[in-house]
């Protein structure tokens, strides 16, 4: 019986717990890589403006756009932290991307990491950058995969006020929309750069299939969401934008088959 009690005992505050792997990790990673953002130029005016706004508005020392890869989290933009990445095993954002049954885009908040058994023993808590407070909102792709997090971090314990949570969620949505826009522009550019004499039937079939496959999930999601009874006006606008993006991508596929 004593052994059973030991097995059920909480983790000590001198250790840390790596986040579990999401059940659909293969699809999540494929979705992340489809954006083509990993290891690109981190001097980015748009994403830097978002993280600077978040850090300033919440009065925190650090803010990041973090993309959670297979074994690391890579920062597309970061305020207050020079490191371009950390291991996924010590990542707070790896916890923020885990699915939540109650709210698909709910903020993940740690008010004081030194009192949380998941993080107290982490090198990011016990050493530089001395994390105490963390608040992150998942970056949710059109197929509902969580590819990363927009997060705010402080070296002092604190709470996240309701108006700060709303701001974080709004900036997270802005971040995701910018990523979607860039992916669409990248596909358009690749299409326009393709010499006409290389547009063999097989090549077009491969490219078209790659584009059309995620459209199935996107169209299905918008059809389900548009009739949901409890959507706010802002959420209905987002659904409309998703439907419009789907139509644009279908247009790209149609052009490939000309």
Number of C-alpha atoms within 10 A of each C-alpha: 6 6 8 8 9 9 10 8 9 10 15 13 16 13 14 19 17 15 18 10 12 16 10 9 15 11 13 23 16 13 19 20 14 11 17 13 17 18 11 10 9 15 11 11 9 12 20 19 13 22 25 18 17 24 22 13 12 20 12 18 17 23 29 27 27 28 27 26 20 13 11 17 25 23 27 21 26 27 23 16 15 9 9 14 18 16 14 19 17 22 22 26 27 27 24 26 28 19 17 11 7 7 8 16 20 17 22 21 22 23 19 20 26 21 15 18 17 23 26 23 22 24 15 18 20 16 10 10 16 17 25 23 22 28 24 30 27 31 27 21 20 23 18 16 23 27 25 29 30 30 29 25 27 23 18 16 16 14 14 17 10 9 10 15 19 13 16 25 21 12 19 25 20 16 20 20 19 14 18 17 12 15 16 16 12 14 15 13 11 9 17 12 9 10 8 9 6 9 15 10 10 9 12 17 15 10 15 18 13 12 16 17 10 15 20 12 15 19 19 12 17 22 13 10 17 16 10 11 7 9 13 10 9 9 13 17 13 17 20 15 14 19 21 14 19 21 14 13 19 16 11 18 20 12 13 17 13 7
